[in-house]
Amino acid sequence: MPFQVIVADNFHYMDESESCEYGTFDTLELAVAAARRIVDECLAAAYTSGMSAAELFQRYVAFGKDPYIVAPGASGVLFSAWDYARERCALMCAPDKAGASGQEQNGTVTPHRSFQAASHSAPRCAGNEDEPDRSEGSGDGGGKVSFDAAGVAYTLPGGASQRVAWADLRAVELVVTAGGPFAEDVFWVLRGAGPPLLIPQSANGSEALLARLQELPGFDNQAVIAAMASVGNERFLCWARD
């Protein structure tokens, strides 16, 4: 059975014109090795001295190549580039000062996939100018997300930050990987004019962010529910600008 490696571009997600065929291999093992090599090359090019695993992973999902494998009659995910990249980031980088994901503290494990489809009032447009800044909690093991009338900002545990303006926001996705329950496996992806903004579910302020996103006209709560029930390696489109 031939195994084909296709390379997509994280920066141009859902743009098939940016995908290309890398090669066809006789065995799954050879195809996986080729896909891993593509990811390794992206991580090596993105890495800088002192970078945390979270920062490197953020850069990979924003700009890196996303190889996947297809084969006639095959079902399921044959290779997850995001899962492999996360493992490699952990090996390449020093641990974040506050913990790689903030999921295991004092002998307890923070539960995953706890988003609730919160009730909300009539939707407001993405550019509402009189909205106050809202965030929640204290502690930043998974980084911190905040937002105001202008847009959304995410600060990594190491201090680096990225922002997307409401006016530029064109799509909101939930990405679920197979890394749980002891590794971060649920991520918001906010796509605007620049690099995608990747926000882990464990980020401080993520529950408030969900409530704000639900105010976007046409936000799909069923997609959120489906994502929370997913076993991993799936993307769910929650909102797109008309």
Phi and psi restraints in degrees (value plus and minus 20) as a CYANA .aco file:
   2 PRO   PHI     -96.9   -56.9
   2 PRO   PSI     122.4   162.4
   3 PHE   PHI    -138.6   -98.6
   3 PHE   PSI     100.5   140.5
   4 GLN   PHI    -122.2   -82.2
   4 GLN   PSI     110.6   150.6
   5 VAL   PHI    -118.8   -78.8
   5 VAL   PSI      98.7   138.7
   6 ILE   PHI    -128.6   -88.6
   6 ILE   PSI     117.1   157.1
   7 VAL   PHI    -131.9   -91.9
   7 VAL   PSI      94.9   134.9
   8 ALA   PHI    -118.3   -78.3
   8 ALA   PSI     150.3   190.3
   9 ASP   PHI    -136.6   -96.6
   9 ASP   PSI      99.3   139.3
  10 ASN   PHI     -78.0   -38.0
  10 ASN   PSI     -56.4   -16.4
  11 PHE   PHI     -87.9   -47.9
  11 PHE   PSI     -50.9   -10.9
  12 HIS   PHI    -133.2   -93.2
  12 HIS   PSI      27.7    67.7
  13 TYR   PHI     -76.8   -36.8
  13 TYR   PSI     117.1   157.1
  14 MET   PHI      54.9    94.9
  14 MET   PSI     -15.7    24.3
  15 ASP   PHI    -119.9   -79.9
  15 ASP   PSI      77.3   117.3
  16 GLU   PHI     -84.5   -44.5
  16 GLU   PSI     -41.8    -1.8
  17 SER   PHI     -88.5   -48.5
  17 SER   PSI     -37.4     2.6
  18 GLU   PHI    -113.7   -73.7
  18 GLU   PSI     -19.9    20.1
  19 SER   PHI    -114.9   -74.9
  19 SER   PSI     132.4   172.4
  20 CYS   PHI    -168.6  -128.6
  20 CYS   PSI     137.7   177.7
  21 GLU   PHI    -103.3   -63.3
  21 GLU   PSI     106.6   146.6
  22 TYR   PHI    -107.3   -67.3
  22 TYR   PSI     -61.4   -21.4
  23 GLY   PHI     151.3   191.3
  23 GLY   PSI     146.3   186.3
  24 THR   PHI    -138.3   -98.3
  24 THR   PSI     115.3   155.3
  25 PHE   PHI    -146.7  -106.7
  25 PHE   PSI     132.1   172.1
  26 ASP   PHI     -94.7   -54.7
  26 ASP   PSI     -46.9    -6.9
  27 THR   PHI    -150.6  -110.6
  27 THR   PSI     138.0   178.0
  28 LEU   PHI     -84.1   -44.1
  28 LEU   PSI     -56.4   -16.4
  29 GLU   PHI     -80.7   -40.7
  29 GLU   PSI     -62.5   -22.5
  30 LEU   PHI     -87.7   -47.7
  30 LEU   PSI     -58.3   -18.3
  31 ALA   PHI     -86.1   -46.1
  31 ALA   PSI     -62.4   -22.4
  32 VAL   PHI     -83.0   -43.0
  32 VAL   PSI     -61.9   -21.9
  33 ALA   PHI     -80.4   -40.4
  33 ALA   PSI     -60.2   -20.2
  34 ALA   PHI     -87.2   -47.2
  34 ALA   PSI     -62.7   -22.7
  35 ALA   PHI     -83.7   -43.7
  35 ALA   PSI     -62.0   -22.0
  36 ARG   PHI     -82.2   -42.2
  36 ARG   PSI     -59.4   -19.4
  37 ARG   PHI     -82.0   -42.0
  37 ARG   PSI     -58.6   -18.6
  38 ILE   PHI     -82.6   -42.6
  38 ILE   PSI     -65.8   -25.8
  39 VAL   PHI     -84.4   -44.4
  39 VAL   PSI     -63.4   -23.4
  40 ASP   PHI     -79.3   -39.3
  40 ASP   PSI     -60.1   -20.1
  41 GLU   PHI     -86.2   -46.2
  41 GLU   PSI     -59.1   -19.1
  42 CYS   PHI     -84.2   -44.2
  42 CYS   PSI     -64.1   -24.1
  43 LEU   PHI     -86.1   -46.1
  43 LEU   PSI     -60.5   -20.5
  44 ALA   PHI     -83.2   -43.2
  44 ALA   PSI     -57.5   -17.5
  45 ALA   PHI     -91.9   -51.9
  45 ALA   PSI     -51.0   -11.0
  46 ALA   PHI    -105.9   -65.9
  46 ALA   PSI     -41.6    -1.6
  47 TYR   PHI     -91.7   -51.7
  47 TYR   PSI     118.0   158.0
  48 THR   PHI    -150.1  -110.1
  48 THR   PSI     133.2   173.2
  49 SER   PHI     -77.7   -37.7
  49 SER   PSI     112.9   152.9
  50 GLY   PHI      68.2   108.2
  50 GLY   PSI     -24.8    15.2
  51 MET   PHI     -89.6   -49.6
  51 MET   PSI     118.7   158.7
  52 SER   PHI    -101.6   -61.6
  52 SER   PSI     143.9   183.9
  53 ALA   PHI     -81.2   -41.2
  53 ALA   PSI     -59.5   -19.5
  54 ALA   PHI     -85.3   -45.3
  54 ALA   PSI     -60.3   -20.3
  55 GLU   PHI     -86.5   -46.5
  55 GLU   PSI     -61.8   -21.8
  56 LEU   PHI     -86.4   -46.4
  56 LEU   PSI     -61.9   -21.9
  57 PHE   PHI     -84.4   -44.4
  57 PHE   PSI     -61.0   -21.0
  58 GLN   PHI     -78.9   -38.9
  58 GLN   PSI     -63.0   -23.0
  59 ARG   PHI     -88.3   -48.3
  59 ARG   PSI     -57.7   -17.7
  60 TYR   PHI     -82.7   -42.7
  60 TYR   PSI     -68.9   -28.9
  61 VAL   PHI     -91.2   -51.2
  61 VAL   PSI     -36.3     3.7
  62 ALA   PHI    -105.3   -65.3
  62 ALA   PSI     -60.1   -20.1
  63 PHE   PHI    -143.8  -103.8
  63 PHE   PSI     -34.3     5.7
  64 GLY   PHI     -98.2   -58.2
  64 GLY   PSI     152.2   192.2
  65 LYS   PHI    -104.7   -64.7
  65 LYS   PSI     125.3   165.3
  66 ASP   PHI    -142.2  -102.2
  66 ASP   PSI      60.9   100.9
  67 PRO   PHI     -94.4   -54.4
  67 PRO   PSI     123.5   163.5
  68 TYR   PHI    -160.6  -120.6
  68 TYR   PSI     145.1   185.1
  69 ILE   PHI    -140.9  -100.9
  69 ILE   PSI     113.9   153.9
  70 VAL   PHI    -146.6  -106.6
  70 VAL   PSI     132.1   172.1
  71 ALA   PHI    -174.9  -134.9
  71 ALA   PSI     125.5   165.5
  72 PRO   PHI     -78.6   -38.6
  72 PRO   PSI     107.2   147.2
  73 GLY   PHI      59.3    99.3
  73 GLY   PSI     -24.6    15.4
  74 ALA   PHI    -100.2   -60.2
  74 ALA   PSI     125.4   165.4
  75 SER   PHI    -146.6  -106.6
  75 SER   PSI     139.1   179.1
  76 GLY   PHI      61.0   101.0
  76 GLY   PSI     160.0   200.0
  77 VAL   PHI    -109.8   -69.8
  77 VAL   PSI      97.8   137.8
  78 LEU   PHI    -104.0   -64.0
  78 LEU   PSI     -44.6    -4.6
  79 PHE   PHI    -179.3  -139.3
  79 PHE   PSI     111.1   151.1
  80 SER   PHI    -130.2   -90.2
  80 SER   PSI      89.2   129.2
  81 ALA   PHI     -84.9   -44.9
  81 ALA   PSI     -57.4   -17.4
  82 TRP   PHI     -84.8   -44.8
  82 TRP   PSI     -63.6   -23.6
  83 ASP   PHI     -83.8   -43.8
  83 ASP   PSI     -64.1   -24.1
  84 TYR   PHI     -84.9   -44.9
  84 TYR   PSI     -61.4   -21.4
  85 ALA   PHI     -82.3   -42.3
  85 ALA   PSI     -60.2   -20.2
  86 ARG   PHI     -83.2   -43.2
  86 ARG   PSI     -61.5   -21.5
  87 GLU   PHI     -82.7   -42.7
  87 GLU   PSI     -62.8   -22.8
  88 ARG   PHI     -88.2   -48.2
  88 ARG   PSI     -57.4   -17.4
  89 CYS   PHI     -80.2   -40.2
  89 CYS   PSI     -60.7   -20.7
  90 ALA   PHI     -84.1   -44.1
  90 ALA   PSI     -53.2   -13.2
  91 LEU   PHI     -99.1   -59.1
  91 LEU   PSI     -53.2   -13.2
  92 MET   PHI    -100.6   -60.6
  92 MET   PSI     -46.4    -6.4
  93 CYS   PHI    -137.5   -97.5
  93 CYS   PSI     136.0   176.0
  94 ALA   PHI     -89.3   -49.3
  94 ALA   PSI     130.1   170.1
  95 PRO   PHI     -80.2   -40.2
  95 PRO   PSI     127.1   167.1
  96 ASP   PHI     -81.9   -41.9
  96 ASP   PSI     127.0   167.0
  97 LYS   PHI     -78.8   -38.8
  97 LYS   PSI     -56.2   -16.2
  98 ALA   PHI    -112.8   -72.8
  98 ALA   PSI     -12.4    27.6
  99 GLY   PHI      81.9   121.9
  99 GLY   PSI     122.5   162.5
 100 ALA   PHI     -79.1   -39.1
 100 ALA   PSI     -57.9   -17.9
 101 SER   PHI    -161.1  -121.1
 101 SER   PSI     -20.6    19.4
 102 GLY   PHI      46.3    86.3
 102 GLY   PSI       3.2    43.2
 103 GLN   PHI    -116.0   -76.0
 103 GLN   PSI     -36.3     3.7
 104 GLU   PHI    -150.5  -110.5
 104 GLU   PSI      88.6   128.6
 105 GLN   PHI    -159.1  -119.1
 105 GLN   PSI     114.4   154.4
 106 ASN   PHI      32.1    72.1
 106 ASN   PSI      16.9    56.9
 107 GLY   PHI      59.6    99.6
 107 GLY   PSI     -14.6    25.4
 108 THR   PHI    -136.7   -96.7
 108 THR   PSI     136.1   176.1
 109 VAL   PHI    -134.0   -94.0
 109 VAL   PSI     107.4   147.4
 110 THR   PHI     -88.5   -48.5
 110 THR   PSI     107.6   147.6
 111 PRO   PHI     -85.9   -45.9
 111 PRO   PSI     128.8   168.8
 112 HIS   PHI    -120.5   -80.5
 112 HIS   PSI     141.2   181.2
 113 ARG   PHI      34.6    74.6
 113 ARG   PSI      35.0    75.0
 114 SER   PHI    -126.9   -86.9
 114 SER   PSI      -9.3    30.7
 115 PHE   PHI     -79.9   -39.9
 115 PHE   PSI     121.9   161.9
 116 GLN   PHI    -134.8   -94.8
 116 GLN   PSI     124.0   164.0
 117 ALA   PHI     -97.8   -57.8
 117 ALA   PSI      60.6   100.6
 118 ALA   PHI     -84.0   -44.0
 118 ALA   PSI     124.9   164.9
 119 SER   PHI     -95.0   -55.0
 119 SER   PSI     135.1   175.1
 120 HIS   PHI    -176.1  -136.1
 120 HIS   PSI     144.6   184.6
 121 SER   PHI    -101.1   -61.1
 121 SER   PSI    -192.5  -152.5
 122 ALA   PHI     -75.1   -35.1
 122 ALA   PSI     119.2   159.2
 123 PRO   PHI     -79.8   -39.8
 123 PRO   PSI     126.5   166.5
 124 ARG   PHI    -132.9   -92.9
 124 ARG   PSI     135.9   175.9
 125 CYS   PHI     -90.9   -50.9
 125 CYS   PSI     139.0   179.0
 126 ALA   PHI     -83.9   -43.9
 126 ALA   PSI     -41.3    -1.3
 127 GLY   PHI    -123.7   -83.7
 127 GLY   PSI       2.8    42.8
 128 ASN   PHI     -71.5   -31.5
 128 ASN   PSI     106.8   146.8
 129 GLU   PHI    -112.1   -72.1
 129 GLU   PSI     -31.0     9.0
 130 ASP   PHI    -131.0   -91.0
 130 ASP   PSI       5.3    45.3
 131 GLU   PHI    -105.8   -65.8
 131 GLU   PSI     110.7   150.7
 132 PRO   PHI     -95.5   -55.5
 132 PRO   PSI     140.9   180.9
 133 ASP   PHI     -88.6   -48.6
 133 ASP   PSI     112.7   152.7
 134 ARG   PHI    -154.8  -114.8
 134 ARG   PSI     115.0   155.0
 135 SER   PHI    -174.4  -134.4
 135 SER   PSI     155.4   195.4
 136 GLU   PHI    -166.5  -126.5
 136 GLU   PSI     138.2   178.2
 137 GLY   PHI      55.2    95.2
 137 GLY   PSI     159.2   199.2
 138 SER   PHI    -157.8  -117.8
 138 SER   PSI     132.8   172.8
 139 GLY   PHI      78.4   118.4
 139 GLY   PSI     127.0   167.0
 140 ASP   PHI    -162.2  -122.2
 140 ASP   PSI      22.7    62.7
 141 GLY   PHI     -78.1   -38.1
 141 GLY   PSI     -53.2   -13.2
 142 GLY   PHI    -127.5   -87.5
 142 GLY   PSI       0.2    40.2
 143 GLY   PHI      66.0   106.0
 143 GLY   PSI    -195.1  -155.1
 144 LYS   PHI    -158.8  -118.8
 144 LYS   PSI     113.8   153.8
 145 VAL   PHI    -132.6   -92.6
 145 VAL   PSI     118.4   158.4
 146 SER   PHI    -161.8  -121.8
 146 SER   PSI     143.2   183.2
 147 PHE   PHI    -174.2  -134.2
 147 PHE   PSI     138.9   178.9
 148 ASP   PHI    -165.4  -125.4
 148 ASP   PSI    -183.3  -143.3
 149 ALA   PHI     -85.7   -45.7
 149 ALA   PSI     -42.6    -2.6
 150 ALA   PHI    -109.2   -69.2
 150 ALA   PSI     -54.3   -14.3
 151 GLY   PHI     153.8   193.8
 151 GLY   PSI    -185.2  -145.2
 152 VAL   PHI    -137.4   -97.4
 152 VAL   PSI     117.7   157.7
 153 ALA   PHI    -146.7  -106.7
 153 ALA   PSI     121.9   161.9
 154 TYR   PHI    -145.7  -105.7
 154 TYR   PSI     109.2   149.2
 155 THR   PHI    -132.3   -92.3
 155 THR   PSI     102.3   142.3
 156 LEU   PHI     -89.1   -49.1
 156 LEU   PSI     138.8   178.8
 157 PRO   PHI     -74.1   -34.1
 157 PRO   PSI     -51.5   -11.5
 158 GLY   PHI     -98.5   -58.5
 158 GLY   PSI     -29.0    11.0
 159 GLY   PHI      91.8   131.8
 159 GLY   PSI     -40.8    -0.8
 160 ALA   PHI     -87.6   -47.6
 160 ALA   PSI     127.6   167.6
 161 SER   PHI    -155.9  -115.9
 161 SER   PSI     139.4   179.4
 162 GLN   PHI    -165.0  -125.0
 162 GLN   PSI     132.2   172.2
 163 ARG   PHI    -162.3  -122.3
 163 ARG   PSI     128.1   168.1
 164 VAL   PHI    -151.7  -111.7
 164 VAL   PSI     115.6   155.6
 165 ALA   PHI    -102.7   -62.7
 165 ALA   PSI     124.2   164.2
 166 TRP   PHI     -77.4   -37.4
 166 TRP   PSI     -59.1   -19.1
 167 ALA   PHI     -83.7   -43.7
 167 ALA   PSI     -47.3    -7.3
 168 ASP   PHI    -113.9   -73.9
 168 ASP   PSI     -32.8     7.2
 169 LEU   PHI     -82.1   -42.1
 169 LEU   PSI     106.6   146.6
 170 ARG   PHI    -140.1  -100.1
 170 ARG   PSI     -35.9     4.1
 171 ALA   PHI    -181.9  -141.9
 171 ALA   PSI     127.8   167.8
 172 VAL   PHI    -147.9  -107.9
 172 VAL   PSI     107.3   147.3
 173 GLU   PHI    -147.6  -107.6
 173 GLU   PSI     138.0   178.0
 174 LEU   PHI    -134.2   -94.2
 174 LEU   PSI     107.6   147.6
 175 VAL   PHI    -131.9   -91.9
 175 VAL   PSI     108.0   148.0
 176 VAL   PHI    -136.9   -96.9
 176 VAL   PSI     105.9   145.9
 177 THR   PHI    -126.5   -86.5
 177 THR   PSI     157.0   197.0
 178 ALA   PHI    -114.8   -74.8
 178 ALA   PSI       1.9    41.9
 179 GLY   PHI    -102.8   -62.8
 179 GLY   PSI     -34.1     5.9
 180 GLY   PHI     -91.6   -51.6
 180 GLY   PSI     152.3   192.3
 181 PRO   PHI    -110.6   -70.6
 181 PRO   PSI     -24.6    15.4
 182 PHE   PHI    -120.8   -80.8
 182 PHE   PSI     -16.9    23.1
 183 ALA   PHI    -148.9  -108.9
 183 ALA   PSI     132.7   172.7
 184 GLU   PHI     -78.2   -38.2
 184 GLU   PSI     106.0   146.0
 185 ASP   PHI    -154.6  -114.6
 185 ASP   PSI     -15.8    24.2
 186 VAL   PHI    -148.8  -108.8
 186 VAL   PSI     107.4   147.4
 187 PHE   PHI    -155.9  -115.9
 187 PHE   PSI     116.5   156.5
 188 TRP   PHI    -100.2   -60.2
 188 TRP   PSI     119.7   159.7
 189 VAL   PHI    -144.4  -104.4
 189 VAL   PSI      93.1   133.1
 190 LEU   PHI    -124.9   -84.9
 190 LEU   PSI      99.2   139.2
 191 ARG   PHI    -126.8   -86.8
 191 ARG   PSI     102.8   142.8
 192 GLY   PHI    -147.1  -107.1
 192 GLY   PSI    -165.2  -125.2
 193 ALA   PHI     -96.8   -56.8
 193 ALA   PSI     -45.6    -5.6
 194 GLY   PHI    -128.8   -88.8
 194 GLY   PSI    -172.3  -132.3
 195 PRO   PHI     -80.3   -40.3
 195 PRO   PSI     125.5   165.5
 196 PRO   PHI     -78.9   -38.9
 196 PRO   PSI     123.4   163.4
 197 LEU   PHI    -115.4   -75.4
 197 LEU   PSI      94.8   134.8
 198 LEU   PHI    -122.4   -82.4
 198 LEU   PSI     103.0   143.0
 199 ILE   PHI    -147.4  -107.4
 199 ILE   PSI      96.1   136.1
 200 PRO   PHI     -89.5   -49.5
 200 PRO   PSI     131.5   171.5
 201 GLN   PHI     -80.0   -40.0
 201 GLN   PSI     -50.0   -10.0
 202 SER   PHI     -96.4   -56.4
 202 SER   PSI     -25.5    14.5
 203 ALA   PHI     -81.3   -41.3
 203 ALA   PSI     118.7   158.7
 204 ASN   PHI     -82.1   -42.1
 204 ASN   PSI     105.0   145.0
 205 GLY   PHI      81.2   121.2
 205 GLY   PSI     -20.1    19.9
 206 SER   PHI     -88.2   -48.2
 206 SER   PSI     -52.5   -12.5
 207 GLU   PHI     -86.5   -46.5
 207 GLU   PSI     -61.7   -21.7
 208 ALA   PHI     -85.6   -45.6
 208 ALA   PSI     -55.3   -15.3
 209 LEU   PHI     -83.0   -43.0
 209 LEU   PSI     -62.7   -22.7
 210 LEU   PHI     -77.3   -37.3
 210 LEU   PSI     -67.0   -27.0
 211 ALA   PHI     -79.3   -39.3
 211 ALA   PSI     -59.3   -19.3
 212 ARG   PHI     -89.1   -49.1
 212 ARG   PSI     -62.0   -22.0
 213 LEU   PHI     -84.0   -44.0
 213 LEU   PSI     -52.4   -12.4
 214 GLN   PHI     -85.4   -45.4
 214 GLN   PSI     -35.1     4.9
 215 GLU   PHI    -102.4   -62.4
 215 GLU   PSI     -29.3    10.7
 216 LEU   PHI     -87.7   -47.7
 216 LEU   PSI     113.3   153.3
 217 PRO   PHI     -78.3   -38.3
 217 PRO   PSI     103.6   143.6
 218 GLY   PHI      66.0   106.0
 218 GLY   PSI     -11.0    29.0
 219 PHE   PHI     -78.1   -38.1
 219 PHE   PSI     115.1   155.1
 220 ASP   PHI    -116.7   -76.7
 220 ASP   PSI      77.4   117.4
 221 ASN   PHI     -86.6   -46.6
 221 ASN   PSI     -49.1    -9.1
 222 GLN   PHI     -85.2   -45.2
 222 GLN   PSI     -51.5   -11.5
 223 ALA   PHI     -86.3   -46.3
 223 ALA   PSI     -57.0   -17.0
 224 VAL   PHI     -84.3   -44.3
 224 VAL   PSI     -65.5   -25.5
 225 ILE   PHI     -81.6   -41.6
 225 ILE   PSI     -62.6   -22.6
 226 ALA   PHI     -84.0   -44.0
 226 ALA   PSI     -58.5   -18.5
 227 ALA   PHI     -84.5   -44.5
 227 ALA   PSI     -60.1   -20.1
 228 MET   PHI     -87.6   -47.6
 228 MET   PSI     -42.0    -2.0
 229 ALA   PHI    -115.0   -75.0
 229 ALA   PSI     -24.6    15.4
 230 SER   PHI     -90.8   -50.8
 230 SER   PSI     127.8   167.8
 231 VAL   PHI    -108.3   -68.3
 231 VAL   PSI     -23.9    16.1
 232 GLY   PHI     103.4   143.4
 232 GLY   PSI     144.3   184.3
 233 ASN   PHI      39.3    79.3
 233 ASN   PSI      28.9    68.9
 234 GLU   PHI    -160.9  -120.9
 234 GLU   PSI     133.9   173.9
 235 ARG   PHI    -138.2   -98.2
 235 ARG   PSI     120.8   160.8
 236 PHE   PHI    -148.4  -108.4
 236 PHE   PSI     100.8   140.8
 237 LEU   PHI    -102.7   -62.7
 237 LEU   PSI      95.4   135.4
 238 CYS   PHI    -116.3   -76.3
 238 CYS   PSI     -47.1    -7.1
 239 TRP   PHI    -182.1  -142.1
 239 TRP   PSI     123.8   163.8
 240 ALA   PHI    -163.1  -123.1
 240 ALA   PSI     121.1   161.1
 241 ARG   PHI     -90.9   -50.9
 241 ARG   PSI     115.1   155.1
